[in-house]
Amino acid sequence: MDARVKSVFDSSKQRDGARRIQVELGEQGYQHDIKTIGLSMKRQNLVAKTTRKFKVITDSCHQLSISPNLLEQNFAADQPNQK
């Protein structure tokens, strides 16, 4: 039982919780209670990763001056600390 829960958890990139693992195991033909799966996850210290909502952090519509391109895409240097 623990091995099946661990394999489903790993195949979901460690994102699924007990409810989704229960659905996946049901599709594979294994019927387990949600509490049993939750206890198995707790025994194995499996915690689902939470995803973050994408947030734009760049403000392109500003009135500030744009810095000049000093390198002009020339990244080659003869010595360290030249650019």
DSSP file (Angstrom, degrees, kcal/mol; ACC not computed):
  #  RESIDUE AA STRUCTURE BP1 BP2  ACC     N-H-->O    O-->H-N    N-H-->O    O-->H-N    TCO  KAPPA ALPHA  PHI   PSI    X-CA   Y-CA   Z-CA
    1    1 A M     >        0   0    0      0, 0.0     4,-2.2     0, 0.0     5,-0.2   0.000 360.0 360.0 360.0 -49.2    0.0    0.0    0.0
    2    2 A D  H  >  +     0   0    0      1,-0.2     4,-2.5     2,-0.2     5,-0.2   0.880 360.0  52.8 -62.4 -37.9    2.7    2.5    1.0
    3    3 A A  H  > S+     0   0    0      2,-0.2     4,-2.3     1,-0.2    -1,-0.2   0.893 109.0  49.1 -66.3 -39.2    4.7    1.7   -2.1
    4    4 A R  H  > S+     0   0    0      2,-0.2     4,-2.3     1,-0.2     5,-0.2   0.917 111.9  48.5 -65.9 -42.9    1.7    2.3   -4.4
    5    5 A V  H  X S+     0   0    0     -4,-2.2     4,-2.4     1,-0.2    -2,-0.2   0.916 112.4  49.2 -62.7 -43.3    1.0    5.7   -2.7
    6    6 A K  H  X S+     0   0    0     -4,-2.5     4,-2.5     2,-0.2    -1,-0.2   0.893 110.6  49.8 -63.7 -41.0    4.7    6.7   -3.0
    7    7 A S  H  X S+     0   0    0     -4,-2.3     4,-2.1     2,-0.2    -1,-0.2   0.902 113.1  45.4 -68.0 -39.9    4.8    5.7   -6.7
    8    8 A V  H  X S+     0   0    0     -4,-2.3     4,-1.1     2,-0.2    -2,-0.2   0.897 113.2  51.5 -67.5 -39.4    1.6    7.7   -7.5
    9    9 A F  H  <>S+     0   0    0     -4,-2.4     5,-2.2    -5,-0.2     6,-0.4   0.913 112.7  44.9 -62.5 -44.0    2.9   10.7   -5.5
   10   10 A D  H ><5S+     0   0    0     -4,-2.5     3,-1.5     1,-0.2    -1,-0.2   0.857 108.2  56.9 -70.1 -35.4    6.2   10.6   -7.3
   11   11 A S  H 3<5S+     0   0    0     -4,-2.1    -1,-0.2     1,-0.3    -2,-0.2   0.744 103.2  55.3 -69.1 -20.9    4.6   10.3  -10.7
   12   12 A S  T ><5S-     0   0    0     -4,-1.1     3,-1.0    -3,-0.3    -1,-0.3   0.192 121.4-108.3 -93.2  16.9    2.6   13.5  -10.0
   13   13 A K  T < 5 -     0   0    0     -3,-1.5    -3,-0.2     1,-0.2    -2,-0.1   0.819  67.5 -67.0  58.4  33.8    5.9   15.4   -9.4
   14   14 A Q  T 3 <S+     0   0    0     -5,-2.2    35,-2.7    -6,-0.2    -1,-0.2   0.790 115.1 111.2  61.3  33.3    5.0   15.4   -5.7
   15   15 A R    <   +     0   0    0     -3,-1.0     2,-0.3    -6,-0.4    -2,-0.1   0.650  48.6  90.0-106.9 -20.5    2.0   17.8   -6.3
   16   16 A D        -     0   0    0     -7,-0.3     2,-0.1    -8,-0.2    -4,-0.1  -0.570  58.8-153.5 -86.0 141.6   -1.0   15.5   -5.6
   17   17 A G     >  -     0   0    0     -2,-0.3     4,-2.1    31,-0.1     5,-0.2  -0.187  43.7 -76.1 -93.6-167.5   -2.5   15.2   -2.1
   18   18 A A  H  > S+     0   0    0      1,-0.2     4,-2.2     2,-0.2     5,-0.1   0.859 126.9  54.2 -64.0 -37.7   -4.5   12.3   -0.7
   19   19 A R  H  > S+     0   0    0      2,-0.2     4,-1.8     1,-0.2    -1,-0.2   0.932 111.9  42.2 -65.9 -45.8   -7.7   13.0   -2.6
   20   20 A R  H  > S+     0   0    0      1,-0.2     4,-2.4     2,-0.2    -1,-0.2   0.859 113.1  53.7 -70.3 -33.5   -6.0   13.0   -6.0
   21   21 A I  H  X S+     0   0    0     -4,-2.1     4,-2.7     2,-0.2    -1,-0.2   0.888 106.4  53.6 -65.4 -37.3   -3.9   10.0   -5.1
   22   22 A Q  H  X S+     0   0    0     -4,-2.2     4,-2.0     2,-0.2    -2,-0.2   0.908 109.5  47.8 -62.4 -42.0   -7.1    8.2   -4.1
   23   23 A V  H  X S+     0   0    0     -4,-1.8     4,-1.9     2,-0.2    -2,-0.2   0.926 112.7  48.4 -64.4 -44.4   -8.6    8.9   -7.6
   24   24 A E  H  X S+     0   0    0     -4,-2.4     4,-1.3     1,-0.2    -2,-0.2   0.909 111.8  48.6 -63.9 -42.8   -5.5    7.7   -9.3
   25   25 A L  H  <>S+     0   0    0     -4,-2.7     5,-2.9     1,-0.2     4,-0.5   0.870 108.8  55.0 -65.5 -35.3   -5.3    4.5   -7.3
   26   26 A G  H ><5S+     0   0    0     -4,-2.0     3,-0.8     1,-0.2    -1,-0.2   0.878 105.6  51.8 -63.6 -37.5   -9.0    4.0   -8.1
   27   27 A E  H 3<5S+     0   0    0     -4,-1.9    -1,-0.2     1,-0.2    -2,-0.2   0.792 108.0  52.4 -68.0 -27.4   -8.3    4.2  -11.8
   28   28 A Q  T 3<5S-     0   0    0     -4,-1.3    -1,-0.2     2,-0.2    -2,-0.2   0.531 126.7-101.4 -84.9  -6.7   -5.6    1.6  -11.3
   29   29 A G  T < 5S+     0   0    0     -3,-0.8     2,-0.6    -4,-0.5    -3,-0.2   0.545  83.9 122.1 101.4   8.3   -8.0   -0.7   -9.6
   30   30 A Y      < -     0   0    0     -5,-2.9     2,-0.7    -6,-0.1    -1,-0.3  -0.921  44.7-159.3-107.6 121.9   -7.1   -0.2   -6.0
   31   31 A Q        +     0   0    0     -2,-0.6     2,-0.3    -3,-0.1    -8,-0.1  -0.889  23.3 160.1-103.7 114.1   -9.8    1.1   -3.7
   32   32 A H        -     0   0    0     -2,-0.7     2,-0.1   -10,-0.2    -6,-0.1  -0.959  40.8-107.4-131.7 150.5   -8.5    2.7   -0.5
   33   33 A D     >  -     0   0    0     -2,-0.3     4,-2.0     1,-0.1     5,-0.2  -0.421  27.4-121.8 -72.8 150.2  -10.1    5.1    2.0
   34   34 A I  H  > S+     0   0    0      1,-0.2     4,-2.4     2,-0.2     5,-0.1   0.861 113.6  52.6 -62.1 -36.1   -9.0    8.7    1.9
   35   35 A K  H  > S+     0   0    0      2,-0.2     4,-2.5     1,-0.2    -1,-0.2   0.866 106.4  52.8 -69.2 -35.7   -7.9    8.5    5.6
   36   36 A T  H  > S+     0   0    0      2,-0.2     4,-2.0     1,-0.2    -2,-0.2   0.907 111.5  45.9 -65.2 -41.4   -5.8    5.4    4.9
   37   37 A I  H  X S+     0   0    0     -4,-2.0     4,-2.4     2,-0.2    -2,-0.2   0.906 112.0  51.8 -67.8 -41.0   -4.0    7.2    2.1
   38   38 A G  H  X S+     0   0    0     -4,-2.4     4,-2.2     2,-0.2    -2,-0.2   0.901 110.5  47.8 -61.5 -41.5   -3.5   10.2    4.3
   39   39 A L  H  X S+     0   0    0     -4,-2.5     4,-2.5     2,-0.2    -1,-0.2   0.876 110.3  52.5 -66.8 -37.4   -2.0    8.1    7.1
   40   40 A S  H  X S+     0   0    0     -4,-2.0     4,-1.7     2,-0.2    -2,-0.2   0.910 110.2  48.3 -63.9 -41.3    0.2    6.4    4.6
   41   41 A M  H  <>S+     0   0    0     -4,-2.4     5,-2.9     1,-0.2     4,-0.4   0.897 111.5  49.9 -65.3 -39.3    1.4    9.8    3.4
   42   42 A K  H ><5S+     0   0    0     -4,-2.2     3,-1.0     1,-0.2    -2,-0.2   0.901 108.3  52.8 -66.4 -40.4    2.0   11.0    6.9
   43   43 A R  H 3<5S+     0   0    0     -4,-2.5    -1,-0.2     1,-0.2    -2,-0.2   0.866 115.0  41.6 -60.6 -36.4    4.0    7.8    7.8
   44   44 A Q  T 3<5S-     0   0    0     -4,-1.7    -1,-0.2    -5,-0.2    -2,-0.2   0.390 111.1-120.5 -93.3   3.2    6.3    8.4    4.8
   45   45 A N  T < 5 +     0   0    0     -3,-1.0     2,-0.6    -4,-0.4    -3,-0.2   0.891  53.8 162.8  57.0  43.1    6.5   12.2    5.4
   46   46 A L      < +     0   0    0     -5,-2.9     2,-0.4    -6,-0.1    -1,-0.2  -0.849  11.9 177.8 -95.3 119.7    5.0   12.9    1.9
   47   47 A V        -     0   0    0     -2,-0.6     2,-0.1   -30,-0.1   -30,-0.1  -0.988  28.2-122.1-124.6 128.1    3.7   16.5    1.7
   48   48 A A        -     0   0    0     -2,-0.4     2,-0.3   -33,-0.1   -33,-0.2  -0.427  25.0-122.3 -70.6 139.6    2.2   17.9   -1.6
   49   49 A K        -     0   0    0    -35,-2.7     2,-0.4    -2,-0.1    -1,-0.1  -0.602  22.8-135.6 -78.3 140.1    3.9   20.9   -3.1
   50   50 A T        -     0   0    0     -2,-0.3     2,-0.3   -34,-0.0   -34,-0.0  -0.785  14.3-132.5 -96.4 143.0    1.6   23.9   -3.6
   51   51 A T        -     0   0    0     -2,-0.4     2,-0.3   -36,-0.1   -36,-0.0  -0.679  15.9-134.4 -93.2 149.1    1.7   25.8   -6.8
   52   52 A R        -     0   0    0     -2,-0.3     2,-0.2     1,-0.0     3,-0.0  -0.768  20.9-111.2-101.8 147.2    1.9   29.6   -6.9
   53   53 A K        -     0   0    0     -2,-0.3     2,-0.2     1,-0.1    -1,-0.0  -0.542  40.3-104.8 -73.2 139.8   -0.1   31.8   -9.1
   54   54 A F        -     0   0    0     -2,-0.2     2,-0.4     1,-0.0    -1,-0.1  -0.478  40.9-170.3 -67.5 130.5    1.9   33.6  -11.8
   55   55 A K        -     0   0    0     -2,-0.2     2,-0.4    -3,-0.0    -1,-0.0  -0.989  20.4-131.5-128.5 125.7    2.4   37.2  -10.9
   56   56 A V        +     0   0    0     -2,-0.4    -2,-0.0     1,-0.1     3,-0.0  -0.608  26.4 174.6 -75.3 128.1    3.8   39.8  -13.3
   57   57 A I        +     0   0    0     -2,-0.4     2,-0.5     2,-0.0    -1,-0.1   0.392  50.9  88.2-116.2   0.9    6.5   41.8  -11.5
   58   58 A T        -     0   0    0      2,-0.0     2,-0.8     0, 0.0    -2,-0.0  -0.884  59.5-156.3-105.1 130.1    7.8   43.9  -14.4
   59   59 A D        +     0   0    0     -2,-0.5     3,-0.2     1,-0.1    -2,-0.0  -0.874  16.6 173.0-104.1 101.6    6.2   47.3  -15.1
   60   60 A S        +     0   0    0     -2,-0.8     2,-0.9     1,-0.2    -1,-0.1   0.664  67.3  70.9 -82.4 -16.4    6.9   48.0  -18.8
   61   61 A C  S    S+     0   0    0      2,-0.0     2,-0.3     0, 0.0    -1,-0.2  -0.470  71.4 129.0-100.6  61.5    4.6   51.1  -18.8
   62   62 A H        -     0   0    0     -2,-0.9    -2,-0.0    -3,-0.2     0, 0.0  -0.717  59.5-135.2-112.0 165.6    6.7   53.5  -16.7
   63   63 A Q        +     0   0    0     -2,-0.3     2,-0.1     2,-0.0    -1,-0.0   0.225  65.6 118.3-102.6  11.7    7.9   57.0  -17.4
   64   64 A L  S    S-     0   0    0      1,-0.1     2,-0.1     0, 0.0    -2,-0.1  -0.405  72.4 -98.3 -78.9 156.5   11.5   56.4  -16.2
   65   65 A S        -     0   0    0     -2,-0.1     2,-0.4     1,-0.1    -1,-0.1  -0.433  35.9-118.8 -73.7 149.6   14.5   56.9  -18.5
   66   66 A I        -     0   0    0     -2,-0.1    -1,-0.1     1,-0.1     0, 0.0  -0.743  27.8-116.3 -91.7 133.9   15.9   53.7  -20.1
   67   67 A S        -     0   0    0     -2,-0.4     2,-0.1     1,-0.1    -1,-0.1  -0.379  35.3-105.7 -67.6 145.0   19.6   52.9  -19.3
   68   68 A P        -     0   0    0      0, 0.0     2,-1.3     0, 0.0     3,-0.1  -0.396  25.8-116.1 -72.6 150.5   22.0   53.0  -22.3
   69   69 A N        +     0   0    0      1,-0.2    -2,-0.0    -2,-0.1     3,-0.0  -0.723  39.1 174.2 -86.2  93.0   23.3   49.8  -23.7
   70   70 A L  S    S+     0   0    0     -2,-1.3    -1,-0.2     1,-0.2    -3,-0.0   0.809  73.7  47.4 -74.4 -31.0   27.0   50.2  -22.9
   71   71 A L  S >  S-     0   0    0     -3,-0.1     3,-1.7     2,-0.0    -1,-0.2   0.766  84.2-151.4 -83.7 -25.5   28.1   46.7  -24.1
   72   72 A E  T 3  S-     0   0    0      1,-0.3     3,-0.1     3,-0.0    -2,-0.1   0.874  71.3 -61.1  53.0  39.3   26.2   46.7  -27.4
   73   73 A Q  T 3  S+     0   0    0      1,-0.2     2,-0.9     2,-0.0    -1,-0.3   0.661 105.0 132.5  63.1  19.8   26.0   42.9  -27.1
   74   74 A N    <   +     0   0    0     -3,-1.7    -1,-0.2     1,-0.1     0, 0.0  -0.845  19.5 161.4-101.5  98.2   29.9   42.6  -27.1
   75   75 A F        +     0   0    0     -2,-0.9     2,-0.3    -3,-0.1    -1,-0.1   0.429  33.6 112.4 -99.5  -0.3   30.6   40.3  -24.2
   76   76 A A        -     0   0    0      7,-0.0     2,-0.3     2,-0.0    -2,-0.0  -0.563  43.3-178.1 -77.7 134.6   34.1   39.3  -25.1
   77   77 A A        -     0   0    0     -2,-0.3    -2,-0.0     1,-0.1     4,-0.0  -0.979  29.8-146.5-133.6 146.6   36.8   40.5  -22.7
   78   78 A D  S    S+     0   0    0     -2,-0.3    -1,-0.1     1,-0.1    -2,-0.0   0.865  87.1  12.6 -77.0 -37.6   40.6   40.2  -22.7
   79   79 A Q  S >  S-     0   0    0      1,-0.0     3,-0.8     0, 0.0    -1,-0.1  -0.872  95.0 -81.4-134.1 164.2   40.9   40.1  -19.0
   80   80 A P  T 3  S+     0   0    0      0, 0.0    -2,-0.1     0, 0.0    -1,-0.0  -0.340 110.5  23.1 -64.3 152.3   38.6   39.7  -16.0
   81   81 A N  T 3  S+     0   0    0      1,-0.1    -4,-0.0    -4,-0.0     0, 0.0   0.755  85.2 118.0  63.0  31.2   36.7   42.8  -14.8
   82   82 A Q    <         0   0    0     -3,-0.8    -1,-0.1     1,-0.1    -4,-0.0   0.737 360.0 360.0 -94.3 -26.2   37.0   44.6  -18.2
   83   83 A K              0   0    0     -8,-0.1    -1,-0.1    -6,-0.0    -7,-0.0   0.418 360.0 360.0-103.3 360.0   33.3   44.8  -18.9
